[in-house]
Amino acid sequence: MIDARLRAVLRDSALFEGVDGEVFGRLIEQVSEQHLSVDQVLFQQGDDGDALYIVIDGLLEAVQHRDGGGHRRLGLIRPGDPVGELAVLLEGRRGATVRALEETRLVRLEAESLTPLLWQSPEMQAALEAQVQARIRRNELGDIIEHYFGDLAESDRSMLSERLDWVAVDGGEILFRRGDPGDSLYFIVSGEFWALSQGLDGEDVPIATLGRREVVGEMGLLSNQPRSAAVVAARPSLLVRLSRTIFESLSAEHPQLMLSITRELIGRLQTTQRKRSGERGGCRRIAVVAAEPSIDLDEVLTSLCEPLSGLVGMVSRRKAAQGLGDQALRDAEKEDPARVGLTLWLEEQAAQHELFFLATDGVEAEGMSAWSRCCLAEADEVLVVADSRGDPRPRGLEAEIQKVGGTSRRQRLLLMHQTSLAVPVDTHRWLAPRSLDSHYHVRWGHGEDLARAARLLAHRGVGLALGGHGQGALAQLGALQALDEVNVPVDMVAGSGVGAAVGGIFCQARLGDALAHYGDWQCLDSARLDDATTQTLFGETSIEDLWRPFCCTSTNLSHQSLSVHRQGPLWRAVRASMAIPGQGAAARFDQDIHVDGAILNSLPADLLSGQTAYTIGIDSYPGPFLLENGLSESQTRHPGSVQRLRRALAAWRGKGVEDVEGPSRGSHDRILLTALMARTRKDTTTVRNQLDLSLSIPDDSPVFDGRRPIGEIIDFGYTTAQEALSDMNVSNLRAQLLGTAG
C-alpha cells in the first residue's frame, strides 16, 4: 500500500508536479517500492535501462567507470530526484553505477509503464527532458571541477561543485563591464565569450575569445581589484559562478582546501597568460621552426605573407642583421644590453602588422642560437614547418624547444606536400610525437593552400557549419557551388548529420569532383546507413589527412556527452554523426555508443571559433524530425513518411512492426524523436542568428518529399544560395576577410 510519505514525495518531484490528478493516479498504481541497504547497488554501468526510479528517503551516489581505469563521481541523488531517466528515455544502457550511501527507499516505474504515461502527459515528458538536460549539465560541471581541481579529495570537489551557482546568458549579454568589482569568477560550461578592452578611440575592441572549460574573471577575484576588461557572450552560454562571498566562506571553513584552490588557479593563470596574449589586440607573433635544415623558411614565409599583404609580416636573422648588424644578434642574449635594442627594433617591425612571423635559424654546433632564443622569447606561438616526405620525429631546434619546456606555448604544424599530391596520408605520424593546437596541409607553390593557411594563422579564416538530415540536406552541395562561383573561400568545416558527410567529401576533394559524382550520394539514407556504406563512400581517408581542417559531432550515449571528431577514420566519424536514433543502427567507438551529433549540437558553428573571422552556416531540417505535437504534422505534410518512420524505429530496436503497433508504438515514436530532437529547431534558430551568413533550405521546400532526384535537390540548393548571395556585396566581404580593397 502506498503511504502518505511516498505519495507526497512523488507529487513534489519535479517530474510529476505538473501532472494532472488522473494521470498521477494511474502513475501511483503502477509503481513498486524498493529498499536498499548501505553500499547496495541499484544498478551497474552497462545494465539495460528497464526502469525509472524516484528516491523517497535516503541518499544515492552515481559513479561512472572509465575504460582506461579509474572513475568519476557524477553526484548525489536525494529524495525527489529521478534515477536512470536517461537510459530509459533513450532505450539504452545505464551510463553509471548507482549505489546507496545510506538506507534508501525508492519507487520503481517500469519503462513499458512509463511510455503511455508520457504520451498522455506532455507536462511529464517536458519535465523528463529537462531532467535529462540537467543531468548532462551536472556531468559537464563534474568534468570542469576535475579538470581544474583533480588533485583535491573527491569529497572536497563535491562540496565545491555544490557551492557554485549556475548562470545562463544570451548572446550579446554582458557578463561584467570594465571597472566592475571583481567579486566572482566563472567557469564556462558551454558557449563562447569575448573579452573586450578599450581601444585608443575609446571603443571596445576584442582582446580574447573564451570557450568551454575556461575561467573568466579569476584575476579580479584573486586580486580583489576592479575588472580590467569587459566580457560579453558571443552566443547563448552557460556558466557556473564562484562568488567572493562563497570563496571567503569556504576559506574560513576549509582554509587548506581554499589554499589549494587558490594555488591551482594562480598556476593555471600563469600558464595561460602567454596563450591569451596571442589573442589580444595588437600583433600576434609566431616563432617559425624548420623541422629539417633543407626547408627554406624565407621562401615559405614570403609565400604565406603574400595573400594577406600588409596584414602579415616576417623577419629572419638575415633581415635583422641588415637593420642592426650581425654582431648585435650574436650578442643579444637575454642579459645583454644589446638585447634592448633588438627588442625595440622587433616591436617596431611587428607594430605594422596583425600577424608577425619570426623565422628561427636552427641549432648551431654549440646549441640554440641567440637569435632563435630571441625569437622564442618574443613569440606567442610556435609554428613548425615540415616536409611530409621527411622524418616525422622532432629534431634539431624543435627537439631543443621541447627539452626546455617550449610546449607550454600554442603550437601548430604546417605540413608541406608535393604539388601533384591528391590527398595527404599518414598525418598521424606527425601528430603523435607533438602536442598541437592545429595543423595545416599546403602543397608547394599552391596559392589556394597557402592563402588558406595564412588566413587561419591570422585568425581571418572563413568557417563553414553544415547541418541537416535526409537527402534534402544534399542541397548543401548546390549552395557550396554558388559560394565557389563568387570566390568566397572556405577554410575550415564543422558538420553534423548529413552535413558531416557533405563537409567530409568537400574537404576530401575539390567541389567539382563531388558534384561530378553526386550519384554516389544516393546511399546516404539514414534508414539504410551502415559501416560498409560509409566506408565505401569515404575510403580509408583520415580526418587529419583532409586538405581543409574538418570536424564533426556525435552524441556519446555511453557518457551522455557531445563528442567532437577531429582525428581518425573519416568514414567512422561521419557514420556516427549521421546515426539518427530510430533510423538504422547506432555507431560504436570502442565500447561507446554514438548517435546523431545534432541531438546536442545541430549546427556546430561554435566549433569554428578561434581561427575564423567569418562564419557561414548551411542547414536543412525536414518536418518529421521536428515534431512538437505528436505525428499529426508529419501525417499532414508527409503522409507517406509515418509508416517508413515506424519501420525504421522497429528495425533500430530489432523488432517487427507488429511489435510496436498501437498506443505503445505511437508513444515510442513521439518520445524518442521528440525528446532527442525537440530542441533542434530552437537551438538551430539561435545559431543561425549568430552567423555572418546563413543559407538555410526551407523546411517546406519540395526537396523533402522523398521523391526528388539528387540532381534536382542540388540545383535547388544552388538557386537558394544564389538568391541569398545576390542580396549582399560579395566584393566587400572578400575585402573584409582578406584585408584588401576589393
C-alpha positions as a printed Julia matrix, in Angstrom:
742×3 Matrix{Float64}:
  0.0    0.0     0.0
  1.3    3.45   -0.95
  1.86   5.54    2.19
  1.43   9.31    2.54
  5.19  10.0     2.57
  5.7    8.25   -0.76
  2.74   9.98   -2.34
  3.9   13.4    -1.11
  7.47  12.95   -2.41
  6.22  11.83   -5.81
  3.78  14.72   -6.06
  6.54  17.22   -5.13
  9.08  15.69   -7.51
  9.99  17.91  -10.45
  8.91  15.09  -12.76
  5.31  14.91  -11.57
  4.42  18.25  -10.0
  2.71  19.44  -13.21
  0.86  16.17  -13.9
 -2.93  16.27  -13.62
 -4.66  14.21  -10.96
 -5.97  11.46  -13.24
 -2.58  10.68  -14.76
 -0.91  10.91  -11.34
 -3.43   8.4   -10.01
 -2.53   5.91  -12.76
  1.14   6.53  -12.02
  0.7    5.67   -8.33
 -1.0    2.41   -9.28
  1.97   1.26  -11.38
  4.94   1.99   -9.1
  6.53  -0.59   -6.83
  8.56   0.08   -3.72
 12.21  -0.95   -3.32
 14.67  -0.73   -0.41
 18.47  -0.58   -0.48
 20.86  -1.1     2.4
 24.11   0.86    2.78
 26.52   0.18   -0.16
 23.91  -1.9    -2.0
 24.0   -1.3    -5.77
 20.79  -0.23   -7.5
 22.17  -0.95  -10.99
 25.53  -1.33  -12.67
 27.0    0.68  -15.53
 26.1   -1.15  -18.76
 22.84  -2.69  -17.42
 19.67  -2.35  -19.5
 17.65   0.8   -18.88
 14.49  -1.07  -17.97
 13.04   1.2   -15.27
 12.97   4.7   -13.82
 13.4    5.23  -10.07
 12.47   8.06   -7.71
 14.22   8.41   -4.33
 11.77   8.67   -1.43
 14.18   8.58    1.54
 17.93   8.17    1.77
 20.9    9.07   -0.42
 22.43   7.53   -3.57
 25.72   8.09   -5.37
 26.33   7.79   -9.15
 29.81   6.79  -10.33
 30.99   6.34  -13.92
 33.84   3.89  -14.55
 36.27   4.65  -17.36
 37.62   2.17  -19.88
 41.24   3.03  -19.15
 40.77   2.63  -15.4
 39.61   4.99  -12.71
 36.21   6.59  -12.35
 34.44   9.89  -11.97
 31.8   10.69   -9.38
 28.75  12.14  -11.11
 26.98  13.31   -7.97
 24.49  12.58   -5.22
 20.82  11.69   -5.69
 18.46  12.86   -2.98
 14.75  12.45   -2.12
 12.55  13.53   -5.01
 15.31  13.06   -7.59
 14.84  10.64  -10.5
 17.4    7.9   -11.18
 18.12   6.26  -14.54
 15.93   8.55  -16.63
 18.41   8.97  -19.49
 18.79   5.24  -20.22
 15.01   4.81  -20.11
 14.36   7.73  -22.42
 16.94   6.54  -24.97
 16.15   2.85  -24.53
 19.86   2.31  -23.92
 22.16   1.02  -21.22
 23.0    2.53  -17.87
 25.76   5.12  -18.13
 26.84   4.83  -14.49
 26.74   2.62  -11.4
 24.38   3.8    -8.63
 24.72   2.64   -5.02
 23.2    3.62   -1.69
 25.25   5.72    0.74
 22.63   5.16    3.44
 19.44   3.22    3.95
 17.35   4.23    0.95
 13.74   3.78   -0.12
 12.75   4.2    -3.78
  9.86   3.6    -6.11
 10.34   1.81   -9.41
  8.39   2.53  -12.59
  8.9    0.09  -15.46
  9.87   1.63  -18.8
  6.93  -0.02  -20.52
  4.56   1.56  -17.98
  6.21   4.99  -18.28
  5.77   5.22  -22.06
  1.94   5.54  -22.19
  2.0    7.93  -19.23
  4.37  10.25  -21.09
  2.12  10.05  -24.13
 -0.83  11.15  -22.0
  1.06  13.92  -20.18
  3.13  16.45  -22.19
  3.99  18.09  -18.85
  5.65  14.91  -17.61
  7.54  14.5   -20.86
  8.81  18.1   -20.74
  9.9   17.61  -17.13
 11.71  14.39  -18.02
 13.55  16.09  -20.87
 14.53  18.92  -18.5
 15.87  16.37  -16.01
 18.0   14.77  -18.74
 19.46  18.15  -19.73
 20.15  18.98  -16.08
 21.88  15.63  -15.62
 24.14  16.27  -18.61
 24.94  19.76  -17.27
 25.92  18.33  -13.9
 28.19  15.82  -15.62
 29.84  18.63  -17.58
 30.37  20.57  -14.36
 31.95  17.5   -12.81
 34.4   17.36  -15.72
 35.33  21.02  -15.21
 35.88  20.58  -11.48
 38.04  17.53  -12.13
 39.96  19.36  -14.88
 40.91  22.25  -12.6
 40.95  20.6    -9.17
 41.62  16.94   -9.89
 44.18  16.76   -7.08
 41.58  17.66   -4.44
 39.89  14.93   -2.46
 36.68  13.72   -4.04
 34.62  14.98   -1.09
 36.18  18.47   -1.47
 35.4   18.54   -5.2
 31.82  17.54   -4.47
 31.45  20.24   -1.84
 32.9   22.85   -4.2
 30.52  21.92   -7.04
 27.54  22.23   -4.69
 28.54  25.79   -3.75
 28.73  27.05   -7.35
 25.81  28.99   -8.87
 24.53  28.31  -12.4
 24.34  31.34  -14.7
 22.72  31.39  -18.16
 23.31  34.31  -20.53
 22.0   35.13  -24.01
 24.11  36.1   -27.0
 25.17  39.74  -26.68
 24.53  39.84  -22.94
 27.27  41.48  -20.83
 28.65  39.25  -18.09
 30.52  42.15  -16.49
 31.93  45.54  -17.52
 35.39  47.05  -17.2
 35.66  48.66  -13.77
 33.03  46.41  -12.16
 34.01  44.88   -8.79
 36.0   41.65   -9.1
 33.5   39.81   -6.92
 33.38  36.39   -8.63
 34.96  34.05  -11.12
 33.18  31.89  -13.68
 33.79  28.52  -15.33
 32.34  28.28  -18.84
 30.23  25.13  -19.2
 29.08  25.81  -22.75
 29.09  28.67  -25.26
 31.63  31.36  -26.02
 32.61  34.81  -24.7
 34.6   37.8   -25.88
 36.85  39.78  -23.57
 36.77  43.46  -24.55
 39.14  46.29  -23.71
 39.04  49.98  -24.51
 40.92  50.93  -27.68
 42.67  54.19  -28.44
 39.46  55.65  -29.87
 37.53  54.78  -26.73
 35.61  51.94  -28.39
 35.63  48.39  -27.01
 37.81  46.01  -29.01
 38.05  42.19  -28.63
 41.22  41.01  -26.9
 40.43  37.31  -26.34
 37.94  34.58  -27.15
 36.97  32.32  -24.24
 35.28  28.95  -24.59
 34.23  25.77  -22.79
 36.14  24.91  -19.6
 37.96  28.24  -19.48
 37.93  30.52  -16.44
 36.56  34.06  -16.63
 37.22  36.78  -14.05
 39.77  34.87  -11.97
 42.17  37.82  -11.7
 39.53  40.11  -10.2
 38.57  37.56   -7.57
 42.14  36.67   -6.6
 43.41  40.29   -6.54
 40.22  41.94   -5.25
 40.66  44.58   -7.96
 38.09  46.04  -10.39
 37.61  44.27  -13.71
 40.27  45.24  -16.23
 38.15  44.19  -19.23
 34.51  43.64  -20.15
 33.22  40.17  -21.02
 30.23  39.65  -23.31
 28.58  36.44  -24.51
 29.19  35.72  -28.19
 26.27  33.29  -28.21
 23.86  31.76  -25.65
 26.11  30.33  -22.95
 26.06  28.59  -19.61
 28.47  29.17  -16.72
 28.91  28.38  -13.06
 29.95  31.15  -10.68
 32.12  31.13   -7.57
 31.22  34.35   -5.76
 33.51  36.2    -3.35
 31.02  35.51   -0.54
 31.25  31.75   -1.1
 35.02  31.99   -1.7
 35.56  33.71    1.65
 33.11  31.4     3.4
 34.94  28.33    2.12
 38.26  29.94    3.06
 37.08  30.3     6.65
 35.53  26.84    6.85
 38.21  24.96    4.93
 41.42  27.04    4.79
 43.6   24.23    3.41
 41.07  23.49    0.69
 40.91  27.11   -0.45
 44.69  27.44   -0.27
 44.93  24.51   -2.69
 42.29  26.03   -4.96
 44.0   29.43   -4.94
 47.36  27.9    -5.8
 45.78  25.91   -8.62
 44.06  28.98  -10.07
 47.24  31.06   -9.88
 49.22  28.3   -11.56
 46.64  27.94  -14.31
 46.54  31.7   -14.73
 50.29  31.9   -15.21
 50.39  29.12  -17.81
 47.51  30.56  -19.84
 48.71  34.17  -19.95
 51.0   33.54  -22.92
 48.26  31.69  -24.77
 45.8   34.52  -24.22
 48.35  37.19  -25.13
 48.38  35.8   -28.65
 44.68  36.6   -28.97
 44.83  40.15  -27.6
 44.66  43.31  -29.6
 47.82  44.26  -31.45
 50.18  41.93  -33.26
 50.34  38.2   -32.7
 53.87  36.84  -33.05
 54.71  33.34  -34.21
 58.16  31.81  -34.0
 58.67  29.59  -37.04
 60.86  26.49  -36.81
 62.04  24.34  -39.71
 61.7   20.62  -38.99
 64.85  19.99  -41.03
 67.65  22.2   -42.44
 66.63  21.7   -46.1
 63.47  23.8   -45.63
 63.85  27.42  -46.75
 61.79  29.36  -44.18
 62.26  32.67  -46.01
 60.59  31.2   -49.1
 57.74  29.6   -47.15
 57.01  32.71  -45.06
 57.19  35.07  -48.02
 54.54  32.91  -49.72
 52.37  32.98  -46.56
 52.62  36.78  -46.25
 51.63  37.44  -49.87
 47.88  36.56  -49.65
 47.41  38.99  -46.74
 49.89  41.61  -47.85
 50.12  44.45  -45.34
 48.48  42.47  -42.55
 51.17  39.81  -42.18
 54.91  40.4   -41.95
 58.02  38.38  -41.24
 61.6   38.81  -40.09
 64.56  36.47  -40.38
 68.07  36.65  -39.0
 69.28  37.96  -42.35
 66.75  40.82  -42.32
 67.53  41.66  -38.71
 71.26  41.7   -39.45
 70.65  44.2   -42.23
 68.9   46.51  -39.79
 71.09  46.05  -36.7
 74.31  44.35  -37.72
 75.24  40.72  -37.27
 77.3   41.37  -34.13
 74.26  42.76  -32.33
 72.42  39.49  -32.97
 75.27  37.34  -31.71
 75.47  39.36  -28.5
 71.71  39.61  -27.97
 71.42  37.26  -25.03
 68.69  37.97  -22.53
 71.04  39.64  -20.05
 72.99  41.63  -22.68
 72.21  45.39  -23.15
 72.19  44.79  -26.93
 69.01  42.82  -26.36
 67.12  46.02  -25.55
 67.84  47.47  -28.97
 66.86  44.23  -30.68
 63.61  44.04  -28.72
 62.68  47.62  -29.61
 63.51  47.01  -33.27
 61.3   43.91  -33.34
 58.48  45.83  -31.63
 58.73  48.49  -34.36
 58.6   45.87  -37.13
 55.71  43.92  -35.59
 53.62  47.03  -34.85
 52.9   47.42  -38.56
 51.1   44.07  -38.83
 48.36  41.94  -37.32
 50.48  38.79  -37.58
 54.26  38.65  -37.49
 56.47  35.64  -38.21
 59.91  35.32  -36.6
 61.98  32.82  -38.58
 64.42  30.94  -36.36
 67.76  29.73  -37.72
 68.03  26.23  -36.34
 70.56  24.78  -33.93
 74.25  25.63  -34.12
 77.11  23.4   -33.01
 77.08  24.96  -29.55
 73.3   24.69  -29.24
 70.4   27.06  -29.76
 71.5   30.37  -31.27
 70.95  33.74  -29.61
 68.66  34.71  -32.48
 66.5   31.6   -32.08
 66.26  32.2   -28.34
 65.2   35.78  -29.03
 62.5   34.64  -31.5
 61.08  32.16  -29.0
 61.14  34.7   -26.16
 59.22  37.26  -28.24
 56.68  34.79  -29.69
 53.17  33.95  -28.54
 53.07  30.73  -30.57
 55.33  28.26  -32.4
 54.79  27.1   -35.99
 56.74  24.06  -37.17
 57.22  23.83  -40.95
 57.88  20.28  -42.18
 58.22  18.37  -45.45
 55.77  15.44  -45.43
 58.43  13.25  -47.05
 60.82  13.75  -44.12
 61.3   12.15  -40.72
 58.26  12.92  -38.52
 60.23  12.81  -35.26
 61.03  16.22  -33.7
 64.69  17.04  -34.31
 67.07  19.96  -34.18
 65.63  23.18  -32.8
 62.16  21.68  -32.37
 63.58  18.95  -30.12
 65.53  21.6   -28.18
 62.34  23.6   -27.63
 60.62  20.55  -26.19
 63.54  19.94  -23.85
 63.37  23.44  -22.36
 59.6   23.37  -21.89
 58.56  25.24  -25.01
 55.49  23.02  -25.36
 53.58  25.31  -22.98
 53.01  27.65  -25.93
 50.36  27.09  -28.55
 51.96  25.03  -31.31
 50.89  24.48  -34.9
 52.23  22.4   -37.77
 52.48  23.44  -41.43
 52.99  20.24  -43.41
 54.29  20.84  -46.94
 53.48  18.39  -49.76
 54.4   17.82  -53.38
 52.32  19.88  -55.8
 50.87  16.8   -57.52
 49.61  15.11  -54.33
 45.89  14.24  -54.42
 45.27  13.6   -50.71
 47.71  13.69  -47.76
 48.4   10.38  -45.99
 49.79   9.25  -42.64
 49.49  12.67  -40.98
 49.07  10.85  -37.68
 52.82  10.09  -37.75
 53.47  13.84  -37.46
 50.79  14.49  -34.86
 51.64  11.65  -32.47
 55.0   12.99  -31.16
 53.71  16.55  -30.79
 51.13  18.43  -28.74
 49.5   20.61  -31.4
 46.57  23.03  -31.4
 46.12  22.62  -35.15
 47.84  21.57  -38.36
 47.61  22.7   -41.99
 48.33  20.93  -45.28
 49.94  23.02  -48.04
 51.27  22.0   -51.47
 54.49  23.71  -52.54
 53.64  26.68  -54.7
 49.87  26.1   -54.42
 48.32  29.55  -53.98
 44.96  28.37  -52.65
 46.56  26.2   -49.95
 48.94  28.97  -48.88
 46.14  31.55  -48.72
 44.0   29.23  -46.58
 46.85  28.58  -44.12
 47.63  32.3   -43.96
 44.03  33.23  -43.17
 43.75  30.6   -40.44
 47.06  31.57  -38.87
 45.94  35.21  -38.93
 42.53  34.29  -37.44
 40.88  35.62  -40.62
 39.59  32.29  -41.86
 36.12  31.54  -43.23
 34.36  28.79  -41.28
 31.53  26.68  -42.68
 28.99  24.93  -40.43
 26.82  22.25  -42.04
 23.79  20.53  -40.54
 20.75  18.64  -41.71
 19.16  15.24  -42.24
 17.94  13.19  -45.18
 18.77  13.52  -48.84
 17.32  17.02  -48.81
 20.44  18.09  -46.93
 22.42  17.34  -50.08
 21.14  20.7   -51.31
 24.17  21.96  -49.4
 26.32  20.81  -52.35
 24.5   23.26  -54.6
 24.9   26.04  -52.04
 28.63  25.33  -51.9
 28.77  25.59  -55.69
 27.15  29.04  -55.5
 29.71  30.16  -52.9
 32.54  28.85  -55.06
 31.31  30.79  -58.1
 31.57  34.12  -56.27
 35.02  33.18  -54.93
 34.1   33.1   -51.24
 36.79  30.86  -49.7
 36.01  28.12  -47.18
 38.91  27.43  -44.84
 37.57  25.03  -42.22
 34.38  22.98  -41.84
 32.29  21.54  -38.99
 29.28  19.3   -39.62
 26.55  17.22  -38.04
 24.12  14.74  -39.58
 24.3   14.66  -43.37
 26.2   17.93  -43.01
 29.09  15.83  -41.68
 29.07  13.77  -44.88
 28.85  16.83  -47.14
 31.65  18.52  -45.2
 33.81  15.41  -45.29
 33.61  14.97  -49.05
 34.06  18.72  -49.59
 37.26  18.72  -47.53
 38.46  15.49  -49.11
 38.2   16.54  -52.77
 37.5   19.52  -54.96
 33.87  20.59  -55.12
 33.73  19.82  -58.84
 34.68  16.2   -58.16
 31.91  15.88  -55.58
 29.33  17.34  -57.96
 30.51  15.11  -60.8
 29.93  12.01  -58.68
 26.82  13.05  -56.8
 25.12   9.81  -57.79
 27.25   8.09  -55.17
 25.38  10.07  -52.54
 22.2    8.11  -53.14
 23.44   5.78  -50.42
 23.15   8.43  -47.72
 19.79   7.28  -46.49
 19.82   7.04  -42.71
 17.43   4.09  -42.72
 19.97   2.04  -44.72
 23.12   3.55  -43.31
 25.76   1.1   -42.11
 29.54   0.84  -41.7
 30.1   -0.65  -45.15
 28.16   2.13  -46.9
 30.12   5.0   -45.36
 33.42   3.16  -45.68
 32.81   2.66  -49.4
 31.99   6.34  -49.84
 34.95   7.78  -47.92
 37.55   5.04  -48.28
 40.48   4.94  -45.85
 40.96   8.71  -45.54
 41.55  10.01  -42.02
 40.18  13.34  -40.81
 43.68  14.66  -40.12
 44.6   13.97  -43.79
 41.97  16.33  -45.24
 43.14  19.46  -47.07
 40.83  21.69  -45.01
 40.57  21.36  -41.21
 37.38  19.39  -40.52
 35.46  18.09  -37.55
 32.03  16.6   -36.94
 29.92  15.83  -33.9
 28.18  12.81  -32.45
 26.27  12.2   -29.25
 28.02   9.72  -26.96
 25.16   7.91  -25.24
 27.51   5.88  -23.06
 28.99   9.01  -21.47
 26.0   11.31  -22.03
 28.1   13.96  -23.76
 28.92  15.56  -27.08
 31.88  14.08  -28.96
 33.85  16.14  -31.47
 35.77  14.07  -34.01
 38.96  15.75  -35.3
 41.12  12.7   -35.98
 40.7    9.08  -37.03
 38.89   7.4   -39.94
 36.61   9.88  -41.72
 34.01   7.24  -42.55
 33.64   6.19  -38.91
 33.16   9.77  -37.67
 30.59  10.56  -40.4
 28.81   7.28  -39.7
 28.4    8.25  -36.03
 27.31  11.8   -36.84
 24.56  10.56  -39.18
 23.18   7.79  -36.92
 19.68   9.14  -36.28
 18.02   7.29  -33.35
 15.14   5.36  -34.8
 16.63   5.14  -38.29
 19.31   2.49  -38.68
 21.84   1.18  -36.21
 23.78   3.3   -33.77
 27.56   3.61  -34.27
 30.25   2.31  -31.94
 33.63   3.72  -30.98
 35.39   1.1   -28.88
 32.73   0.28  -26.26
 30.81   3.56  -26.54
 27.53   4.0   -28.42
 27.24   7.1   -30.62
 24.27   8.63  -32.42
 23.46  11.82  -34.28
 25.54  14.81  -33.15
 22.6   17.14  -33.87
 20.95  15.97  -30.64
 23.35  18.18  -28.68
 24.75  20.45  -31.44
 22.6   20.72  -34.54
 24.63  23.35  -36.41
 28.16  23.29  -34.93
 29.3   26.83  -35.73
 30.8   27.15  -32.24
 33.49  24.63  -33.19
 34.86  27.09  -35.76
 35.78  29.9   -33.4
 39.36  30.98  -32.77
 40.83  30.86  -36.28
 37.87  32.28  -38.2
 36.63  35.83  -38.65
 33.54  34.94  -40.67
 31.15  32.02  -40.27
 28.73  30.64  -42.85
 26.02  28.14  -41.98
 24.12  25.86  -44.37
 21.47  23.53  -43.0
 18.1   21.95  -43.65
 15.78  20.01  -41.36
 12.67  18.25  -42.69
  9.44  18.3   -40.72
  9.23  14.69  -39.49
 12.22  15.12  -37.22
 11.0   18.33  -35.61
  7.8   17.07  -34.05
  6.31  19.04  -31.21
  2.76  17.73  -31.22
  2.91  14.03  -31.98
  2.76  12.71  -35.54
 -0.1   14.88  -36.76
  2.13  17.39  -38.55
  4.06  14.58  -40.2
  0.87  12.86  -41.3
 -0.46  16.08  -42.82
  2.63  17.25  -44.64
  4.34  13.94  -45.3
  1.64  11.24  -45.37
  3.96   8.53  -46.67
  6.59   9.04  -44.02
  4.76   7.75  -40.94
  4.88   4.07  -41.84
  8.5    4.37  -43.01
  9.31   6.0   -39.69
  7.67   3.16  -37.78
  9.52   0.55  -39.81
 12.79   2.35  -39.14
 12.08   2.5   -35.42
 11.24  -1.18  -35.4
 14.45  -2.06  -37.24
 16.54   0.01  -34.84
 15.06  -1.84  -31.87
 15.34  -5.22  -33.57
 11.56  -5.75  -33.5
  8.91  -6.31  -36.08
  6.45  -3.58  -36.99
  3.68  -5.52  -35.32
  5.59  -5.35  -32.04
  5.34  -1.56  -31.94
  1.8   -1.02  -33.19
 -0.93   0.54  -31.06
 -0.58   3.17  -28.33
  2.86   1.93  -27.26
  4.2    2.39  -30.78
  2.97   5.96  -31.0
  4.43   6.68  -27.61
  7.84   5.34  -28.57
  7.84   7.31  -31.81
  6.9   10.52  -30.07
  9.16  10.11  -27.05
 12.25   9.01  -28.95
 12.1   11.57  -31.74
 10.64  14.46  -29.78
 12.83  14.09  -26.72
 16.01  13.88  -28.76
 15.22  16.46  -31.44
 12.74  18.88  -29.84
 15.45  21.39  -29.02
 16.94  21.23  -32.53
 14.76  23.88  -34.15
 15.12  26.35  -31.28
 18.89  25.83  -30.96
 19.47  25.98  -34.7
 17.5   29.21  -34.98
 19.64  30.74  -32.24
 22.85  29.67  -34.0
 21.59  31.0   -37.36
 21.06  34.4   -35.78
 24.71  34.42  -34.7
 26.07  33.54  -38.15
 27.54  36.08  -40.54
 25.76  34.34  -43.42
 23.02  31.72  -43.08
 21.89  29.69  -46.1
 19.01  27.56  -44.84
 16.95  25.31  -47.08
 13.25  25.9   -46.17
 11.58  23.07  -44.26
  8.6   23.09  -46.61
 10.6   23.0   -49.85
  9.79  20.2   -52.32
 13.22  18.61  -51.82
 11.88  16.95  -48.69
  9.12  14.9   -50.28
 11.45  11.9   -50.68
 10.85  11.51  -54.41
 13.2   14.07  -55.96
 16.35  13.08  -57.89
 19.56  14.15  -56.16
 20.46  16.39  -59.11
 17.27  18.38  -58.59
 17.98  18.67  -54.86
 21.44  20.06  -55.57
 20.02  22.54  -58.11
 17.51  23.74  -55.52
 20.32  24.43  -53.03
 22.28  26.25  -55.72
 19.33  28.51  -56.6
 18.53  29.23  -52.95
 22.12  30.22  -52.2
 22.38  32.33  -55.36
 19.34  34.35  -54.32
 20.8   34.94  -50.85
 24.22  35.92  -52.21
 22.7   38.35  -54.7
 21.48  40.44  -51.75
 24.97  41.06  -50.4
 28.13  42.74  -51.64
 30.49  39.79  -52.06
 33.41  42.05  -53.06
 33.16  43.89  -49.74
 33.0   40.54  -47.94
 36.23  39.4   -49.59
 37.88  42.72  -48.78
 36.91  42.32  -45.13
 38.27  38.78  -44.98
 41.47  39.35  -46.9
 42.29  42.88  -45.8
 42.27  44.15  -49.39
 40.48  46.96  -51.18
 38.19  44.72  -53.17
